Amino acid sequence: MTTADQKREQHIVEYLLYVWQMEDLVRALGFDAGAIRGVMGEGAEADLVWMLQLARDMDRQKLHESGHVDHAMETMTELALLHDLLMGPIEDKPYVRAYEAARPHLDEMLQRSNGQKEMEHPVVSMMTGLYGWLVLRLKRERIATETESSMVAIREMANALARGHVKVYQGR
């Protein structure tokens, strides 16, 4: 089982963040299979195969500068639909509470994005915020206290969404 498969099974949001991170790594390595092999190291054959397939998919889908592979976009759509389901017909109270706590922070992120994403789905905002925060942490850049505070609520929403995914899609 690949790292991606494990993440997909255990925490769907972490899986999507992992795919985005690996897409950026493939771009940074210039889609070079040898460089990808070098980064993946020994003993990670399944992960290497997965990563090389990701690079081929990205190349085929012309995602050299930006964008996400089709299966990542399908997962994002699945999460948006799950959000709507948990907020509406299922009314998963823990998720509703987590979303309501995160909502002001998501709204503020949208306002700061120059209005370009005014109609963005809350799950897209959540994922974009989480990924931006993750990249800053990986670069060891200073993160404002207000941002760190906002990310607590957004991470709680992500975790509640992932738990909802396990309940709805895996029947656990």
C-alpha positions as CSV (number, residue, x, y, z in Angstrom):
1,M,0.0,0.0,0.0
2,T,1.4,3.4,-0.9
3,T,1.6,6.4,1.4
4,A,-1.1,8.0,-0.7
5,D,-3.4,5.0,-0.3
6,Q,-2.9,5.0,3.5
7,K,-3.7,8.7,3.7
8,R,-6.7,8.3,1.5
9,E,-8.1,5.6,3.7
10,Q,-7.3,7.2,7.1
11,H,-7.8,11.0,6.5
12,I,-9.1,12.2,3.1
13,V,-8.1,15.8,3.7
14,E,-4.5,14.7,4.5
15,Y,-4.5,12.7,1.3
16,L,-5.5,15.6,-0.8
17,L,-2.9,17.8,0.8
18,Y,-0.3,15.1,0.2
19,V,-1.3,14.9,-3.5
20,W,-1.0,18.7,-3.9
21,Q,2.4,18.6,-2.2
22,M,3.6,15.8,-4.5
23,E,2.3,17.7,-7.5
24,D,4.5,20.7,-6.4
25,L,7.4,18.4,-5.9
26,V,7.0,16.9,-9.4
27,R,7.0,20.5,-10.8
28,A,10.1,21.4,-8.8
29,L,11.9,18.4,-10.1
30,G,11.0,19.3,-13.7
31,F,9.0,16.1,-14.3
32,D,12.4,14.3,-14.4
33,A,12.0,10.6,-13.6
34,G,15.6,10.3,-12.5
35,A,15.2,13.2,-10.1
36,I,12.0,11.7,-8.7
37,R,13.7,8.4,-8.2
38,G,16.5,10.2,-6.3
39,V,14.1,12.0,-4.0
40,M,12.0,8.9,-3.3
41,G,15.0,6.9,-2.1
42,E,15.4,3.2,-1.5
43,G,12.7,0.9,-0.2
44,A,9.8,3.0,-1.4
45,E,9.0,1.1,-4.6
46,A,5.2,1.4,-4.4
47,D,5.5,5.2,-3.6
48,L,7.9,5.6,-6.5
49,V,5.5,3.9,-8.9
50,W,2.7,6.1,-7.6
51,M,4.8,9.3,-7.9
52,L,6.0,8.5,-11.5
53,Q,2.3,7.8,-12.4
54,L,1.4,11.2,-10.9
55,A,4.1,12.9,-13.0
56,R,2.8,11.2,-16.2
57,D,-0.8,12.2,-15.3
58,M,0.3,15.8,-14.7
59,D,2.2,15.8,-18.0
60,R,-0.7,14.3,-19.9
61,Q,-3.1,16.8,-18.4
62,K,-0.7,19.7,-19.1
63,L,-0.3,20.7,-15.4
64,H,3.3,21.9,-15.8
65,E,2.8,25.3,-14.1
66,S,-0.3,24.8,-11.9
67,G,-3.5,22.9,-11.4
68,H,-4.4,19.6,-9.9
69,V,-4.7,16.1,-11.5
70,D,-8.2,14.9,-12.3
71,H,-8.4,12.4,-9.4
72,A,-7.5,15.3,-7.0
73,M,-10.2,17.4,-8.4
74,E,-12.7,14.5,-8.2
75,T,-11.7,14.1,-4.5
76,M,-12.3,17.9,-4.0
77,T,-15.7,17.6,-5.5
78,E,-16.4,14.5,-3.3
79,L,-15.5,16.6,-0.2
80,A,-17.6,19.5,-1.3
81,L,-20.6,17.2,-1.8
82,L,-19.8,15.6,1.6
83,H,-19.8,19.0,3.2
84,D,-23.2,19.8,1.8
85,L,-24.5,16.4,2.9
86,L,-23.1,16.8,6.5
87,M,-24.6,20.3,6.7
88,G,-27.9,19.3,5.2
89,P,-29.6,15.9,5.0
90,I,-27.3,14.1,7.5
91,E,-26.8,17.2,9.7
92,D,-23.7,15.8,11.4
93,K,-23.7,18.0,14.6
94,P,-19.9,17.7,15.2
95,Y,-19.2,18.8,11.6
96,V,-21.8,21.6,11.7
97,R,-20.2,23.0,14.9
98,A,-16.7,22.7,13.4
99,Y,-17.7,24.4,10.2
100,E,-19.5,27.2,12.0
101,A,-16.4,27.8,14.1
102,A,-14.2,27.9,11.0
103,R,-16.6,29.9,8.8
104,P,-15.6,33.4,9.9
105,H,-11.9,32.5,9.3
106,L,-12.8,31.1,5.8
107,D,-14.8,34.2,5.0
108,E,-11.9,36.4,6.0
109,M,-9.6,34.4,3.8
110,L,-11.9,35.0,0.9
111,Q,-12.1,38.7,1.5
112,R,-8.3,38.9,1.4
113,S,-8.2,37.1,-1.9
114,N,-9.1,40.2,-3.8
115,G,-12.7,39.0,-4.4
116,Q,-11.5,36.5,-7.1
117,K,-12.9,33.6,-5.2
118,E,-16.1,35.2,-3.9
119,M,-18.3,32.2,-4.7
120,E,-15.8,29.6,-3.7
121,H,-17.1,26.5,-1.9
122,P,-16.1,26.4,1.8
123,V,-14.2,23.1,1.3
124,V,-12.1,24.7,-1.4
125,S,-11.3,27.7,0.9
126,M,-10.5,25.2,3.7
127,M,-8.1,23.2,1.5
128,T,-6.5,26.3,0.0
129,G,-5.9,27.8,3.5
130,L,-4.6,24.5,4.9
131,Y,-2.2,24.1,2.0
132,G,-0.9,27.6,2.2
133,W,-0.3,27.2,5.9
134,L,1.5,23.8,5.3
135,V,3.8,25.4,2.7
136,L,4.7,28.2,5.1
137,R,5.5,25.7,7.8
138,L,7.6,23.6,5.5
139,K,9.5,26.7,4.4
140,R,9.9,27.6,8.1
141,E,8.5,31.0,7.5
142,R,7.0,33.1,10.2
143,I,3.3,32.7,10.5
144,A,1.2,35.5,12.0
145,T,-0.4,34.7,15.4
146,E,-3.9,35.5,13.9
147,T,-3.2,33.0,11.1
148,E,-2.2,30.3,13.5
149,S,-5.3,31.0,15.5
150,S,-7.5,30.8,12.4
151,M,-5.9,27.6,11.4
152,V,-6.9,25.8,14.6
153,A,-10.6,26.2,13.7
154,I,-9.9,25.3,10.0
155,R,-8.0,22.2,11.0
156,E,-10.9,21.2,13.3
157,M,-13.2,21.5,10.4
158,A,-10.9,19.4,8.2
159,N,-10.7,16.7,10.9
160,A,-14.5,16.7,11.3
161,L,-14.9,16.4,7.5
162,A,-12.4,13.5,7.4
163,R,-14.3,11.8,10.2
164,G,-17.5,12.3,8.2
165,H,-15.9,10.8,5.1
166,V,-15.0,7.7,7.0
167,K,-18.6,7.4,8.3
168,V,-20.3,8.1,5.0
169,Y,-17.9,6.4,2.5
170,Q,-16.4,3.7,4.6
171,G,-19.4,2.9,6.7
172,R,-17.4,3.1,10.0
